[in-house]
Amino acid sequence: MTFPCVQCGLCCHEISKVPALAEYDRGDGVCRHLENKLCAVYKNRPLVCNVQAMYDFYFRAVMDGKTFIRENLMACMTLAENNPEIKSKIETFYRQEV
């Protein structure tokens, strides 16, 4: 299972909506480790930011990998609601997963 991230950084702009990421919020809802749309601590990012690890540790027992990817892509599409170009890229991956 590989999550098809488009590296848009939108999820890193909305961390105030994820209580587990409060310590990474620079005060405006944006992750303090976001640099040029990429994670500066990617190799050591929090578990909640690692789609594969979250699946392996918490979701493998309750859903298959394809469903988990689809659910995450749906969340990505919601974040990209006001960005048609990024949303279109994410929708392309979603259609491939369905």
Contacts in CASP RR format, 6 or more apart in sequence:
PFRMAT RR
TARGET T0000
AUTHOR 0000-0000-0000
METHOD contacts of the structure
MODEL  1
MTFPCVQCGLCCHEISKVPALAEYDRGDGVCRHLENKLCAVYKNRPLVCN
VQAMYDFYFRAVMDGKTFIRENLMACMTLAENNPEIKSKIETFYRQEV
1 52 0 8 1.000
1 55 0 8 1.000
1 65 0 8 1.000
1 66 0 8 1.000
1 68 0 8 1.000
1 69 0 8 1.000
2 52 0 8 1.000
3 51 0 8 1.000
3 52 0 8 1.000
3 69 0 8 1.000
3 72 0 8 1.000
4 69 0 8 1.000
4 73 0 8 1.000
4 93 0 8 1.000
4 96 0 8 1.000
4 97 0 8 1.000
5 51 0 8 1.000
6 76 0 8 1.000
6 86 0 8 1.000
6 89 0 8 1.000
6 90 0 8 1.000
6 93 0 8 1.000
7 37 0 8 1.000
7 38 0 8 1.000
8 37 0 8 1.000
8 80 0 8 1.000
8 83 0 8 1.000
8 86 0 8 1.000
8 89 0 8 1.000
9 34 0 8 1.000
9 37 0 8 1.000
9 38 0 8 1.000
10 76 0 8 1.000
10 79 0 8 1.000
10 80 0 8 1.000
10 83 0 8 1.000
10 86 0 8 1.000
11 49 0 8 1.000
11 75 0 8 1.000
11 76 0 8 1.000
11 79 0 8 1.000
12 30 0 8 1.000
12 31 0 8 1.000
12 33 0 8 1.000
12 34 0 8 1.000
12 39 0 8 1.000
13 29 0 8 1.000
13 30 0 8 1.000
13 31 0 8 1.000
13 34 0 8 1.000
13 79 0 8 1.000
14 29 0 8 1.000
14 79 0 8 1.000
15 21 0 8 1.000
15 22 0 8 1.000
15 24 0 8 1.000
15 25 0 8 1.000
15 29 0 8 1.000
15 30 0 8 1.000
15 31 0 8 1.000
16 22 0 8 1.000
16 25 0 8 1.000
16 27 0 8 1.000
16 28 0 8 1.000
16 29 0 8 1.000
18 48 0 8 1.000
20 46 0 8 1.000
20 48 0 8 1.000
21 31 0 8 1.000
21 46 0 8 1.000
21 48 0 8 1.000
21 49 0 8 1.000
24 31 0 8 1.000
24 32 0 8 1.000
24 33 0 8 1.000
24 46 0 8 1.000
25 31 0 8 1.000
25 32 0 8 1.000
26 32 0 8 1.000
31 39 0 8 1.000
33 39 0 8 1.000
33 40 0 8 1.000
33 41 0 8 1.000
33 45 0 8 1.000
34 40 0 8 1.000
39 45 0 8 1.000
39 49 0 8 1.000
47 53 0 8 1.000
47 54 0 8 1.000
47 57 0 8 1.000
48 54 0 8 1.000
51 68 0 8 1.000
51 69 0 8 1.000
51 72 0 8 1.000
55 65 0 8 1.000
55 68 0 8 1.000
59 65 0 8 1.000
59 68 0 8 1.000
63 71 0 8 1.000
66 97 0 8 1.000
69 97 0 8 1.000
70 94 0 8 1.000
70 97 0 8 1.000
70 98 0 8 1.000
73 90 0 8 1.000
73 93 0 8 1.000
73 94 0 8 1.000
73 97 0 8 1.000
74 94 0 8 1.000
76 90 0 8 1.000
77 87 0 8 1.000
77 90 0 8 1.000
77 91 0 8 1.000
77 94 0 8 1.000
80 86 0 8 1.000
80 87 0 8 1.000
80 90 0 8 1.000
81 87 0 8 1.000
END
